[in-house]
Amino acid sequence: MPLFNPNFAIAAQELYRCPTLMPRKQKFPHLIGSKWTAQQKIDGWRHFQAVNRKNQGQWVFAEMVSACDPTVRFWINAKLLKDKRIWQAGWRSLQEVEAAGIDGSESLMPDPDRAVTSSLHLHR
């Protein structure tokens, strides 16, 4: 049996040329398990981990869970994680957050009955 199958090579070329047969590149491939620090407190906490993802059409959502309180969880558009004014990748110390230029004294979600702020659209 030959090591190189020419029929397989031709099929692979056809697959490469046809964009509808090509698998699409996944947005945010390393989202689950990633760790994040909020620039401002969310329900009293800053450190979160993405534990789940949801694809809805062109949008990707991440379920975020507080590292210190697993009852604090919410869904967020994963695109917002790229906004360094709101999130920093990894778990950062308070000194590192303050060095980023945002004091973080106010909370993004001080009252659960209050409407979500316009700068952060949460999807519960």
Steps between C-alpha positions, in 0.01 A plus 500: 500500500651838401564758773369780281146473368452736201121481532521627857727787387249605232213487751699712745568760230128518414414543867756779529357686198137476608433744787163344584671168575782654701443506875477857625757630743346504846478840664657507847640143484656515850208668674397221739729491800645845432545728802412870507520799731225761484627859514205579728330273749207291375272394784789571735763292316772555240636154414298283263542190289319413177332165566268468202443642153193551287500573128195692382530584133797732458527561876702305756404524866706393800358388832716665763524372860664681789815325624406574862123455489365242253146632550603819317465411134385675185516481121695764307570562134852356464598792279489724809784299654731661246418848633787581738296779659269230639708177525860388535605149401614291796447559869663830597574644842326818613828685451517383137140607441564841653817538291285451189350843573151413623438538872231231510327655800155475347322178417360414159203328664429656842134400505374178333155659447650798320531508120837392360738785422537599138875429498454131582217301349444190710289209382364305798 
